Every structure is written in C-alpha cells, then in structure tokens.
Amino acid sequence: MKDYSQQILSGEGDNDYARYMRTDRLLDLQRRSDEMVHRDELLFQIVHQSTELWLELACTELRKAADYIDDADLNNAIALLNRASLAMELITDQLEMMRHLSPWDFQTIRTVLGHGSGSDSPGWLSVRRDSRAIGKSFTTFVQNRGIDLVEVYRAEQQSEIHRLAEALIEWDERVSLWRVRHFKITARLIGHHATGTQGTPVAMLTKLIAHRLFPELWEIRSFLTETGPMAQANAELPGNFGNE
C-alpha cells in the first residue's frame, strides 16, 4: 500500500502542500503583529496582495489571448479573455472587505503607507499595457481581413469575431466596474475631497471610471443606435476597425 504520509516534493515546508503552494513564504509576506500600527493592516494588505495575484493571472491570460488572435485561433482567445474577466470580477468583489475598515482606524494605517499608491501597482500597470497589446492584435486581425464590425453586429447569428469583440467589451467593462467600486470604497474611507498618498485628489479617480480600453468597440454601439430603427439623424461610420 502506498504511504501517503511520505512527502515526495522538495522545497520549503513540512508537507507537499506547503512545498508546492509555498505557503511558508506566502504567509510571511504580511507585516507581523509587532510591526503593525493597527491590526486591520492585515486586512488591507491581504486585499491588495491577493489583487496583485489575480491581476497576474488575468494579464497572463490577456497576453496569451493576444497570441491566439495573432494565430487566428479566436475560440481559445475568447476562453482566456473570459478567464481574465472573471479574475477582474473576483477582485472587485473582494473590495467589499474594505467596507469593514473604520474610516478613523484607516487614518492610522495611512501613516505607514508612505507614498505607496495603486498607480504603482505592477498588476494595474500590466492591465494597461496588455490591454493595449490585445487591442492592437484585434485591430490588426480585423483590418487585415477587411472585416466590417458594424455588419458583424447587425448579423443575426453570432460569429467568432462577434463573440471575441464582446469578450473584449466584457474585459473593458469589468475593469471599469472595479474602478467604480474602488472609487466608492476610497471615498467611503477618506472622503471625496481628500488627497491620496501621492498627492492625487480622490475626485481624480472619477476620470479613470470614464476611460475606455477599446473605444472603437463602444463607438460601434453608438453608431448602431444612431442608424437603427429609432435613429433621428445620419451617423458617421466609426473607424480603426476595418470600416474605412
């Protein structure tokens, strides 16, 4: 009979689970009790550290999805975009934990944050960079094949390119929804008129909410509305996605 008590993986930890998951190192990444100025630093750090992990996964999927688009493998690109969007949904949901921070207690936590800011987050820097890259792959794919995305959306049946465009819109919307929730949580903790740790007014976050990663795909929706059954005037065809 196999002896399951025998650990077979090398590495740090008392058992194979700890060695594979590197739990000793992972659980040593938070500030120790004697380092904390407030016990809720643990909550604050775990929310942000886990966000970085999910964003690492999401952006890894975005990069591979871009490769699939370059190779005209749209089904696999769609599947990975859906994974990335789910990761974004999960980090949006976990912002709910921040509601359990007292605004007054958070003032104490802020004293040890230095000039740390979400604008320096490696995960969010990757979101911006990798979103631009996959948008470029999509644009190249559409333009090289002379695809008219307006007609793609007008078609009765959903094609692969339609589902891919919608997967990109889903990713874009999930990023925006996180920004909305993050703004609300930030305002709830420090107020609408406060200044962040890098001197940025909280109100500036509202500009990010309106930012669109794939504006041309959103413009197509406006064009469809302006030329649809209830249209009041002629609209100009949006460009950049093979419609010129």
Rosetta blueprint (number, residue, H / E / L):
1 M L
2 K L
3 D L
4 Y L
5 S L
6 Q L
7 Q L
8 I L
9 L L
10 S L
11 G L
12 E L
13 G L
14 D L
15 N L
16 D H
17 Y H
18 A H
19 R H
20 Y H
21 M H
22 R L
23 T H
24 D H
25 R H
26 L H
27 L L
28 D L
29 L L
30 Q L
31 R L
32 R L
33 S H
34 D H
35 E H
36 M L
37 V L
38 H L
39 R L
40 D L
41 E H
42 L H
43 L H
44 F H
45 Q H
46 I H
47 V H
48 H H
49 Q H
50 S H
51 T H
52 E H
53 L H
54 W H
55 L H
56 E H
57 L H
58 A H
59 C H
60 T H
61 E H
62 L H
63 R H
64 K H
65 A H
66 A H
67 D H
68 Y H
69 I H
70 D H
71 D L
72 A L
73 D L
74 L H
75 N H
76 N H
77 A H
78 I H
79 A H
80 L H
81 L H
82 N H
83 R H
84 A H
85 S H
86 L H
87 A H
88 M H
89 E H
90 L H
91 I H
92 T H
93 D H
94 Q H
95 L H
96 E H
97 M H
98 M H
99 R H
100 H H
101 L L
102 S L
103 P H
104 W H
105 D H
106 F H
107 Q H
108 T H
109 I H
110 R H
111 T L
112 V L
113 L L
114 G L
115 H L
116 G L
117 S L
118 G H
119 S H
120 D H
121 S L
122 P H
123 G H
124 W H
125 L H
126 S H
127 V H
128 R H
129 R H
130 D H
131 S H
132 R H
133 A H
134 I H
135 G H
136 K H
137 S H
138 F H
139 T H
140 T H
141 F H
142 V H
143 Q H
144 N H
145 R L
146 G L
147 I L
148 D L
149 L H
150 V H
151 E H
152 V H
153 Y H
154 R H
155 A L
156 E L
157 Q L
158 Q L
159 S L
160 E H
161 I H
162 H H
163 R H
164 L H
165 A H
166 E H
167 A H
168 L H
169 I H
170 E H
171 W H
172 D H
173 E H
174 R H
175 V H
176 S H
177 L H
178 W H
179 R H
180 V H
181 R H
182 H H
183 F H
184 K H
185 I H
186 T H
187 A H
188 R H
189 L H
190 I H
191 G L
192 H L
193 H L
194 A L
195 T E
196 G L
197 T L
198 Q L
199 G L
200 T L
201 P E
202 V H
203 A H
204 M H
205 L H
206 T H
207 K H
208 L H
209 I H
210 A L
211 H L
212 R L
213 L L
214 F L
215 P H
216 E H
217 L H
218 W H
219 E H
220 I H
221 R H
222 S H
223 F H
224 L H
225 T H
226 E H
227 T H
228 G L
229 P L
230 M L
231 A L
232 Q L
233 A L
234 N L
235 A L
236 E L
237 L L
238 P L
239 G L
240 N L
241 F L
242 G L
243 N L
244 E L
